[in-house]
Amino acid sequence: MTMEVTTPTTGAPRSDHEAKRTSLTAEVLHARGLEEGNRLHFARAERTFRLALARARSDDTRARVSGSLAYVVARRGAAAEAEALCREALALRELTAETRGIVLGQFGAVLLDAARLDEARAALDEAIEKLADLPELLGNVLLNRSVVAMRVHDTDLALKDLAAAASCYKATGDELGQAQATHNLGYVLHLAGDIVASLRLMAEARPVAAAASAVAQAVCDADRAEVLREAGATIEAERVLRDAARVFGAERMSQARAEAELQLSFSLLTHDRREARRVARAAAKRFRKLGSEAWAARADAVALRAALAGDDARTRAAAHDRAPGARRALRRFGYTSESRALAFATAAASSRMRQPPARLPARRHDDPLDVRLLAHEAHAARATARGDDAGARRHAAAGLAELSAWQSSFGSLDMLSSVAMHASGVLMEGVAGALRSRRPDTLFEWSERARHFTQQVTPVRPPPDAELAADLTELRVLRSELSGTDWFADRRVRELRYRIADRQWTNTPGSVGPRRASLDEVRSELDDDTAMLAFVYVANRLSCLAVNGRAAPVIVDLPWERIRAATKGIHTELEAAAVMSGSAARLVRASLDERLGQISRMLVEPALAAVGAARRVVITSPGELRRVPWMMLPELRGKVVTVSRSASRWFHARTREERAANPVPGFAVGPDVARGAEEAERGAAAWRAAAERREPGSGLTSVRMLSGDRAGTADVAALADDVDVLHVVAHGEHAAYAPMLSGLTLADGTLFGYDIDQIPRAPETVVLSACEVGRSSVRWGEEAVGMTRAWLHAGSRSVIASPVIVADDIACELLGVLHEGLAARLEPAEALAMATEETGLVTPFAAFGTGF
């Protein structure tokens, strides 16, 4: 969308009722309307301009008012009237050069709205020539020409014009103009692929725009949503775009509303194609009603891409037939990148319908990233259709390499998880080709590409950020005041989330993490008694690569539809079993046991049978298996199990990371946990007893314990920085729509996932005795984010947590014994297995990361 502007002036806006009453002149009314228009109060500005036009007494005044009115009515969707107003104004005889320049600038903005880019550029070029010595007028015309340059991907001209516009605004002391230039510079950087810098600049400009008007804020937010979408944060982007569309609708800005809906459809295209098609078709209808054929062509293309990627064969075929005409329309209006995107989407769909095209458009290095990735996906799909699986994997790997190079500058877990969205198409082609090869080494390579994709960047701990800390503190206060899940919808909460995410994304640098390991390297770390189960999901197929140090690796195909049915709703049943008592509880537990047995027989037993008995098991799994309570499956009971982020991460942690020789334990107890203090004291006692056995009479003074008012968020964060083993006994909550706002309830509020990223040195082992915080939200198939993942991303080696509610009594018993094993220097997964065996408790607690 980007910011486009009218010619600024000064003066407080007044209503047209007041203007009529005081009989203001056309010139004064024009000044009032300009101020209203600059603050994007378009309905009010239109009324004022129409009154000014009626009172104009000279051609010069009439032309200036007509040009301003044209811009305003264009923004409200009356494109034909806007063009007519400009042409009539330019046809007037007695115009000064300055006035002609102003009207040409407005005409250029009107043509820009209509996507008539060549005509817009010509009008704006002439306007700039006539206004060269008038910085108070020139800045806006330069800003609008920068938008034309962005639309045709001429970033050099866009940057040049924005720098010149900013200079004009600075010279005239126009803070809003400077904010608009900064915002548009952020948009240019977004087009160039620098999302982090883009978000930083947009965040810098937003407060000034927000202070001007709700509409100015909505324009900022709609552009920011485009950047969020490219970063993969589609849920956030869609929420912002819906809010912006409502603001535009309330102001009767039909064009802006339709543009926001178009961007919404682009976002939905990544994960809800049916809704994307519906929204895009509605936007196209709105554009055509406004006479905006160029914008309608863009909306048509999104609807076609959604249909091409859908499941209905008839709809796909119809979209395939309409695509060539839609591509021609896009090219005619100058949207070449979107035309190429549709071409690649059509080619991929044709290949998946077993009708691969004879040729594909050439790949271009200057295409936007999403188009380049579509090109790789189309080439991979075409190779698959031709039976060339090696070629499909080669094209898919090239696409991932291109995305990885761009991704390597990110350090934020939120962003790393989100950008995996862009990899979904090429990953699907590569993994499917690897599975068809039936070669264990090839399948392992692609399994690791999928797992390791968002693991390849390691965060560099950012410096302390006082503003971020203040925002998180305020968010904690709001969380305590607002009950239920609706707290996310609160306006101030949304504002804080935007700011926190922006600061976290832009202030968290990254460095290249460990490389992907090979199958042979991983096997070298597996002995006869240790197996790795690498589960792979693609296109409704689930398989497992079973590996140990002795037998040849085996690929086992698994009954995905039956497994999916068995795991559906299992979290609800687990939670019911945890809180119910009496005969009803026995019935629930009997049903749960039956279900767990089914899952175990279908999912784990065939894979382990392929490589023989194993006492220790490493599991890597896709997001589709996030519901599986691994440690409760009968086949895994009594075994030492770790659920690792990737085989490569597990391998490198085993071979390179050294554990603390004398780990320092720390315990923190949150409020309202029935046996929380007892649980922490049992754990601390285990460490003291172990120290006494090693050195009788010495005692262990290094156990750290926080409880009551001393267990606040800052206290626990400081404790985490000081200890090697951190056990937090607190209630927790998983935030499905914003996983990094999952958290632990402490004395002064919630310790969020965002807080964890601020801890300078994460503990080696973290034990989370809390409801739900082990749960993750899946992003783009392989990726899961939540409190557990936040600790692992921050640098913890292993996290012991439960994905569902666990009764306080059970947690107290099990985790007290767990610390006996940890204090005896057992690996976390071994300590958990020992505690499970000694207590006889079967729980959903699992060791995540490198548990052994």
Steps between C-alpha positions, in 0.01 A plus 500: 500500500770748613430857597391749238435859596323823417670839516552593868416826667415610852185589690268308728219323312141608557170354388325622184212609725736742674643608165157589365409685814811719488500541118867407459661567163588226253869546579449456873271202445759346269764532771265337749427213262868442433566464870213254529622307195856482630364343816307261274159617618380464141124523554540829688753630245268423208217704652733792563650490148158491334396806694828672408448416132155657510652821640804518270524829308810448284635229268807463717299435818250282315783286358672456835179400674403263215837326517470448875140382469606259224755333724250461782218355289750266332600363840133443567458305176358753251783464247309632197385816681853558631650482152233731361566757775873504420453529126250783544740681733794464260283632215438829682682791336627727774726271702837583648788254448482417870130418482547289186777310681274439801214371286733282295626353826143423607422358155803273529372374834157430349656308210716312747188386687363373170829311438560698177866519587651640179248787494550558872877517455467753217269728703721480808818566299348821362374601844847455652650717228252783573532478879878456519553817708207446738601239763171540689320365191772290336531243783157350444543466124837329550339268753229402252753444221689268736183292520488474120864390505421235761214364291736443205780377732729793419653511847778739401252772397281427802793544739615817322153656514448405865832655600408820315150502652641454851731795439203716397302400807793568729551844349136592565474334842231256384518209750210308344661527157830371639315208659333422166836501324649274768205262472532483121873440530412202716269379225781529242726291721220244528491478120878455504464208745634669814209424730681582824597852390156547346321424825741723692426803283125439494498472878693828521245681280182349644460711819497826302245366252290348779487840673369659179188282457359149513512489120870594490566226752298253291707586191819436698363176637383372162850544358653344809267204454650440155844477658369274776347277234832472318660411835245222533303657789177456309262479797629831632495654151142391442383645830663833412353504149148427622530786750628734228220400263243586769655845548500567125142381473387732779660792313335390172847447348389220270823483299717474812263245648520282190881529497511377860273210405729418208798483734294284735437256216873488424561400861222241510644345186778348713277294728125533424452489126122473507471818707770667289295437188183635661669819627684560171181462295319742731786750467493466119128572499554809715781624274288459187217690661748785554631475143844379621562236236874477572438418864224259403750314280727454802213365709399264217854360497492421871164325463641292214813406696280388789290286264808352333635387837166366624364147518205527259601367158226685309589833663871442429428427135286814462768713664763349272297603194451858628861553607647609161247783464558609859877509441455716192289744701765521771773573246284764333467684830869465584481226762764280342611329824145397580455377143811285537380371838174389337694338216709292740196410711320386183799293392524330840129421494522359146787275605307373800211419264753291305505752213846656535554803276743466210694800630504740791571872523865570567599568861607859563729616778310828533166331576373539858594211728152347501498490120848344489388231742187435292729457201707237682181327611362498145824355360502235774134405437568478126798271562285280726232471232768388254625233740821687575507485882867594515424810294208585727725479806766710327254781419349483850846516659584808292188671626582420862855626454366830372262535792765396751736772383229759566399341831851494647478860619214423741541413866144526630329164559168649390642606165706184447189291554283718282720530193485121466168577328692590186669159496182292513460452123858407418531288815193302400649424159840410643373278782251325271778430250723368777226271627441361152871423468475247788864580578562550874786747450289715265195492725715588802651795313157642418358421841784709642447777248144525626591474872817704485363782289408724792777362719787621285523844661611541859400822677769738616381626836383858453608782733255598776204687356330729752206580272432135429518423873250780572260371234517145637434633850191687380383192313531300822280751678237483228513120501421496871214749457338338194358153551448221251628464146345828385791691644669472158222710349554796733618807306789583733612135508511500120705819497749354746521175305581694184773696674647199679506292182656786302773555758566129541516441127719799422729492806584130517795422273582150388805298408528188289443197719624144464497343155274210410648165599513202266334166564839335549599761760181448696536121484850535648337634817247214518601176668328162490267607779406842354261567213392813319149527359476781245134542406430666166165638382411620153173519304296282740776239520689418818816293502778435748869458440614260773873501573739349753872442513482137394231420244449659161262800508141412409214711360167397650170627357235572761116524486469878525122532478449252783772663710349844444159373608648339813690813607215742433370639827746305712611810692143551621483139618839528673393814683171342603686200639725734700220687678216247532450251781273208585327268254490762225878533521542123470292497183701787349829333590388170351409676177829688506703184555330338204573800283865521610539132419360554150735790433797305631421197283457709184768765552791364704496121507550447123792745494680353801436145377686587181828568687464270799461571869642825632515638854563858388305677225551835325183631333475774240152569377299740283241739636222262398603275794496780756208339686684174574583449872812299422589392854153355558510263201535141625786422261708789639427448870813403688721642223723807505343734244591845374287699255757699307461805279707331231747216465767755414441696820510179702823388330681829552388524863628146560836560338578864580306628799649434841279464804577691819732297727334629817155625400334763718127437552234766547131478586219754463146454628210698356171578677206264563675169429360261762823311569740740331720573801518130583594413142783755496624396843504133398710588200738715703532226762605254230787730399607553861494126569707430190759758609510347848566156352787635290650712779361406842455799726546757224133560425388678183459872543464585132135389468301814415135523605245771414142507621226742599566863413863414425394288202415782261578505130822700535612278791442180305670641189805590713492154657493339156815693409681372812417128514561191288178319592184711535174354632196727484192384691223720367176493313538570132297585196555428132397785268409330173465823300822651635727218622770735628239641739468157657629528852547407863296671770735651760457734796471819293347360183589288199852413388450499121694323229625844397657540847701185452673647195633776726679264741877530436581132574230237498526206745631172364190315622155647563218320680155653451247368745202690361178444315521509122835670446653204323244542225597657171324675215584364160610739227532379143504125559838426655527799733375522858533790737419526867654541843707182470638604164573850634736358763670274246541789258648713778771238550373241747617149422188322623154588633279265698137603467151370442278596207184465710374555853664281763352471848709678766533182707639301210743774396622529858566128533660447160719809481630462853646165397614648168742726687655201671610387155610847389702546820663164432612642162259294293397652168155668521325229295664227707399675822140525375492132405639405843241718679220347294615147585549568872168679551297285260338818369422515128492869408527718190825657626766467230858606443528742208822599326810297583369294788795261469 
